[in-house]
Amino acid sequence: MKVYLNLKFHKLLILPILFVFSIVAFNNQTENIVTAKEATIPTEGFPSTPAPIWAIIWMNSGFSKPPKEVISATIDNTNYSNNIIPISNSFIKSSLTLPSASGNYTWYKKIDDGAWKVSDSGYVSALSVNSNRKFNTSLNLLDFKNLHSKKIITVKYQLAYILGVFSKDRYYSRIITVHILPTNVNAKSITIETDNDYLYNNKNNDLGTNVTYARATTDPEFATAQPEWSVSDESKATIDSNGEITAKPTGSSANDSNQISSFFVYAKIKNADGTIVTASKLMNVGEGLYDQKARAGERATFVLQGFDNSTRDSFKTDVKWYKKKGKNGKPSSPLPKQDDPFRYTTEPLTKDDDGDYYYATIKMTYGNNDTQSLTTNDALLTVNPALNPNVKLTNQVENVSSKSDQDTPLILNDIVNNDLIDYKFQLNNDGERDLNNTTLSTYLSLGTEIVGVNVDGTDLTDSQYSTTAHINNRNQLLQINIGSLKINDKRNIIVHTLTHDIDRNFAFAATPFFIGTDDDQNDYQSIGSKFKLNYLNNELIPHIKTINFEPIYPFDVNVDKYRLNSTNSPNEIITFEDHRKKKNPLKVYLNEPDNLIDTHNNSLAAIFKFKNDTSPYPQPIKDKVLVAQSAQDQTLQPIRWDKDKGLLLHVTKSNIIAGEYHTKLSWSIQDSV
């Protein structure tokens, strides 16, 4: 008999008779909006200047898209410190279109249908090439407290930036709209967009931006909670509260693999009702090139990242490609130019090309023959053996210990600890060449023990196969030395395994492969069929809620008290994760081993009783009482009780001391076979 025992604290509140009055104070503060000289700005605002376009460098100057163009909030909004909503936008300066210059900025503000007025203004010093400046202002929600009733107040902001002493170049941001709502609006979903998906982290190059901006769009648009930003790996990039993403330069941390990597941007919104919605977006960071893999006889293509087709011809560029034999090899002369200078495609590959590196240099010329340059990372070329369709690899898996009705030759289900799993392979050389030094390889789950390997009826020694564990990936690579495989040869291989260390439910999939070399030292590879194993932890895990009861008053005597709604049907008191492979009948028992006591160890004059549909009278649970059961092959179902059924609290005496009482209830689950 198996017994699952779970002790759970449950609480009960005893209240004295009190009358509680809520006293509400009203603030008679009047709305105070600073009046300023009316700005000469159209009713709908200035037409916004086109946003900067990025292609390794910023192609034109202008305001980036604001972190959030539409902001919704309520008075006393807990998402904003001191009820202050920060309003910001960044101006990005391009060296291609604008000389270094100082300038003046002005924030304009418009409330509902009123006129635009100057909200904030000032003078700024010159910007350096390819840099940006963030302009900030703010809105105090409490300024609108007395104007706010059941209507929506709309406040709009626009930023104007006038540069230069003589040229007077004018730039206008997009309009930022703030809706002040009477009640909170919950977000149902959230999506993330970014200006760029690829960031450069070159430490010593003129070109390549390392900054971009993330924005969140909610459904509905008027959701009042604001996103919290984060990234999956701060050694790759950081993100601030406004969604500005900055790549970490290569070598800026202990993780020098920054050169080519990815990370996720996360946005999380916590609604006023406590619900949470999240979103993520994959970002890439590097120095311009990705490593490439191809098979012998195929071509590989390297592509410069971060170039938009529509902007490549906007300035003069000179791109040169180079090749090196090995990481520290001597660079070749510039490779022959191809039609598209931003990508390079190799000739058909041989295994001699394996391990070569490619890189590119980019020089941009603009203005008065000013130039900027960038050198990419070294990108590795890996050449895998050519596929040989005449060498066939077939495979299947079998659970020797037990079988599931849903099992197939390539899919096994409900694998538990101590199951014996056989992996079966067959190799057929139907080609016209003998193969030497052949190896059969496959990945296995990390908790798989190799009991033995058999080839054509002969057991191999430990030296004829090997395993390499990959802890982080929870797998291990099994490699079996098959030896030679002559023309028309066949090999039958069986790998006997024992299953260990299953502590959770998970699925594992892998595809076996075979490699051999012919007499001319050409490598060939054959791929088997993908197999999948579904593992089961074979456990029953209960999740028990804390049970709270109605308050008891001093004059209560010989009365039943009921549970609060959170533990009444349709809500569950207990749910079960039933991952048992063999679902024998189970019985669930409940009893009260200890009395209800308060923090001073005073006992409560009350007992727990259990009432079901089959008995007219509640039954005390000092001795264990059957409260639920399951049948053969049935999953144990959640336990729900109507308000007047199940666990009740019977008060036996009056004049109870006020306080909070608690006890542990004992839940036990037993096999009934």
Secondary structure, 3 states (H helix, E strand, C coil): CCEEEEEEEEEEEECCCCCCCCCCCCCCCCCCCCCCCECCCCCCCCCCCCCCCECCCECCCEECCCCCCEEEEECCCCCCHHHEEEEEEEEECCCCCCCCCCEEEEEEEEECCCCCEEEEEEEECCCCCCCEEEEEEEEEHHHHCCCCCCCCEEEEEEEEEEECCCCCEEEECCCEEEEEECCCCCCCEEEEEECCCEEECCCCCCCCCCEEEEEEEEECCCCCCCCEEEECCCCCEEECCCCEEEECCCCCCCCHHHHEEEEEEEEEEECCCCCEEEEEEEEEEECCCCCEEEECCCCCEEECCCCCHHHHHHCEEEEEEEEEECCCCCCCCCCCCCCCCCEEECCCCCHHHCCEEEEEEEEEEECCCEEEEEECCCEEEEEECEECCCEEEEEEEEECCCCCCCCECCEEEEECCCCEEEEEEEEEECCCCCEEEEEEEEEEECCEEEEEEEECCEECCHHHEEEEEECCCCEEEEEEEEEEECCCCEEEEEEEEEECCCCCCEEEEECCEEEEECCCCCEEEEECCCEEEEECCCCEEEEECCCEEEEECCCCCCEEECECHHHCCCCCCEEEEECCCCCCCEEEEEECCCCCECCCCCECCEEEEEECCCCCCCEECCCCEEEEECCCCCCCCCECCCCCCEEEEEECCCCCCCEEEEEEEEEEEEECC
